[in-house]
Amino acid sequence: MKSRLFLTFPQRILGEPLLYTLGKDFSVVPNIQGASITKDRGLMALELSGEEAEIQRAISYMKEKGVTVEVMPQDRDVDLR
């Protein structure tokens, strides 16, 4: 299964290796589709591949860390330009 997500990272966690943790501690494969980072926040379009339960665990983890997670419809393209 694949899930497309739009993530907003608050400034206080921009230096944390969240994507590394997703790939290491969860049975998911993160694939960055696009990103924009400023000193105040980070925006990212991310595709997660894996079993549905693991994707949901990864989403819960990101939310616990303070990331705003929006699940995108599968047929919608995200352009961060």
Backbone as numpy.savetxt, mean C-alpha at the origin, in Angstrom:
# Nx Ny Nz CAx CAy CAz Cx Cy Cz
-4.88 -13.84 -6.15 -5.72 -12.67 -6.15 -4.83 -11.44 -6.15
-5.33 -10.38 -6.81 -4.64 -9.10 -6.79 -5.59 -8.04 -6.28
-5.04 -7.12 -5.50 -5.83 -6.01 -4.97 -5.06 -4.72 -5.26
-5.75 -3.75 -5.85 -5.14 -2.45 -6.13 -5.55 -1.48 -5.03
-4.55 -0.80 -4.48 -4.76 0.08 -3.34 -4.20 1.46 -3.63
-4.82 2.47 -3.04 -4.28 3.81 -3.04 -3.95 4.13 -1.59
-2.70 4.44 -1.31 -2.23 4.63 0.06 -1.80 6.08 0.28
-2.12 6.58 1.47 -1.64 7.89 1.90 -0.87 7.68 3.19
0.42 8.01 3.16 1.30 7.84 4.32 1.46 9.19 5.02
1.21 9.25 6.33 1.47 10.49 7.05 2.97 10.73 7.20
3.35 11.97 7.41 4.76 12.35 7.49 5.52 11.53 8.53
4.90 11.25 9.66 5.61 10.60 10.77 6.08 9.18 10.47
5.55 8.54 9.42 5.99 7.17 9.12 6.67 7.04 7.76
7.00 8.17 7.13 7.61 8.11 5.80 8.94 7.36 5.77
9.67 7.35 6.86 10.97 6.67 6.90 10.90 5.20 7.26
9.71 4.70 7.57 9.58 3.29 7.97 9.53 2.38 6.75
10.14 1.21 6.83 10.17 0.28 5.70 8.92 -0.58 5.60
7.76 0.04 5.41 6.50 -0.71 5.41 6.41 -1.73 4.28
6.84 -1.36 3.08 6.75 -2.31 1.97 7.68 -3.50 2.16
8.83 -3.25 2.71 9.74 -4.36 3.04 9.06 -5.31 4.02
8.42 -4.75 5.03 7.73 -5.56 6.03 6.60 -6.36 5.40
5.86 -5.75 4.48 4.77 -6.47 3.81 5.31 -7.71 3.09
6.40 -7.54 2.35 6.97 -8.67 1.61 7.62 -9.71 2.50
8.10 -9.29 3.66 8.81 -10.21 4.56 7.87 -10.93 5.52
6.92 -10.21 6.11 6.10 -10.76 7.18 4.72 -11.25 6.74
4.33 -10.95 5.51 3.04 -11.36 4.99 3.27 -12.11 3.69
2.39 -13.01 3.36 2.52 -13.77 2.10 1.87 -12.99 0.97
2.43 -11.80 0.71 1.95 -10.95 -0.38 3.15 -10.44 -1.16
2.89 -10.04 -2.39 3.92 -9.43 -3.23 3.47 -8.01 -3.54
4.17 -7.00 -2.99 3.81 -5.61 -3.29 4.42 -5.18 -4.62
3.65 -4.46 -5.42 4.10 -3.94 -6.71 3.67 -2.48 -6.80
4.64 -1.57 -6.72 4.34 -0.14 -6.77 3.96 0.24 -8.20
2.78 0.82 -8.34 2.30 1.28 -9.64 2.62 2.74 -9.90
2.79 3.50 -8.83 3.14 4.92 -8.92 3.23 5.49 -7.52
4.00 6.56 -7.36 4.16 7.16 -6.03 4.59 8.61 -6.14
4.25 9.36 -5.11 4.67 10.75 -4.97 4.92 10.99 -3.49
6.12 11.48 -3.17 6.47 11.71 -1.77 6.95 13.14 -1.61
6.38 13.81 -0.60 6.84 15.15 -0.24 7.30 15.09 1.22
7.73 16.20 1.75 8.16 16.20 3.15 6.99 15.99 4.10
5.75 16.24 3.63 4.58 16.16 4.49 3.82 14.84 4.42
3.88 14.17 3.26 3.13 12.92 3.12 3.60 12.16 1.89
3.16 10.91 1.81 3.44 10.08 0.66 2.15 9.53 0.09
2.07 9.48 -1.23 0.93 8.90 -1.92 1.45 7.75 -2.77
0.71 6.64 -2.81 1.19 5.50 -3.56 0.02 4.68 -4.11
0.16 4.28 -5.36 -0.74 3.30 -5.96 0.01 1.98 -5.87
-0.59 1.00 -5.20 0.09 -0.26 -4.91 -0.80 -1.43 -5.30
-0.21 -2.43 -5.92 -0.92 -3.67 -6.20 -0.34 -4.73 -5.26
-1.22 -5.43 -4.55 -0.80 -6.54 -3.70 -1.32 -7.83 -4.31
-0.43 -8.80 -4.46 -0.81 -10.12 -4.94 -0.66 -11.11 -3.81
-1.60 -12.04 -3.72 -1.55 -13.08 -2.69 -2.94 -13.59 -2.38
-3.02 -14.43 -1.38 -4.30 -14.95 -0.93 -5.09 -13.81 -0.28
-6.41 -13.85 -0.43 -7.26 -12.77 0.08 -7.05 -12.52 1.58
-6.92 -13.57 2.36 -6.73 -13.42 3.81 -5.42 -12.69 4.12
-4.36 -12.99 3.37 -3.07 -12.33 3.60 -3.12 -10.87 3.17
-3.81 -10.60 2.07 -3.97 -9.21 1.64 -4.71 -8.42 2.71
-5.76 -9.00 3.27 -6.51 -8.31 4.32 -5.65 -8.09 5.57
-4.83 -9.07 5.91 -3.90 -8.89 7.05 -2.92 -7.76 6.78
-2.41 -7.69 5.56 -1.47 -6.63 5.20 -2.14 -5.26 5.25
-3.37 -5.18 4.77 -4.12 -3.92 4.83 -4.34 -3.50 6.28
-4.72 -4.44 7.12 -4.92 -4.13 8.55 -3.63 -3.62 9.18
-2.51 -4.24 8.85 -1.22 -3.82 9.37 -0.92 -2.37 8.97
-1.13 -2.06 7.69 -0.85 -0.69 7.22 -1.75 0.32 7.93
-3.02 -0.02 8.10 -3.94 0.88 8.81 -3.50 1.09 10.25
-3.04 0.03 10.91 -2.55 0.14 12.29 -1.34 1.08 12.37
-0.54 1.12 11.31 0.63 1.99 11.28 0.28 3.43 10.94
-0.98 3.70 10.56 -1.40 5.06 10.28 -1.59 5.38 8.80
-1.48 4.38 7.94 -1.65 4.58 6.51 -3.15 4.58 6.19
-3.58 5.54 5.38 -4.95 5.55 4.87 -4.96 4.65 3.64
-5.84 3.64 3.65 -5.89 2.65 2.57 -7.24 2.72 1.88
-7.20 2.93 0.57 -8.42 2.90 -0.25 -8.27 1.76 -1.25
-9.24 0.86 -1.28 -9.22 -0.23 -2.25 -9.80 0.30 -3.56
-9.04 0.13 -4.63 -9.43 0.66 -5.93 -10.17 -0.41 -6.74
-11.14 0.00 -7.55 -11.77 -0.94 -8.47 -10.71 -1.51 -9.41
-10.87 -2.75 -9.81 -9.87 -3.42 -10.64 -9.71 -2.79 -12.02
-10.73 -2.14 -12.54 -10.64 -1.61 -13.89 -10.29 -0.13 -13.95
-9.93 0.47 -12.83 -9.62 1.90 -12.79 -8.10 2.09 -12.80
-7.61 2.92 -13.69 -6.18 3.22 -13.74 -5.89 4.42 -12.86
-4.75 4.40 -12.21 -4.34 5.49 -11.33 -3.15 6.19 -11.96
-3.23 7.49 -12.11 -2.15 8.29 -12.66 -1.78 9.34 -11.61
-0.59 9.25 -11.06 -0.17 10.15 -9.99 0.60 11.36 -10.51
0.62 11.58 -11.82 1.32 12.74 -12.37 0.58 14.01 -12.07
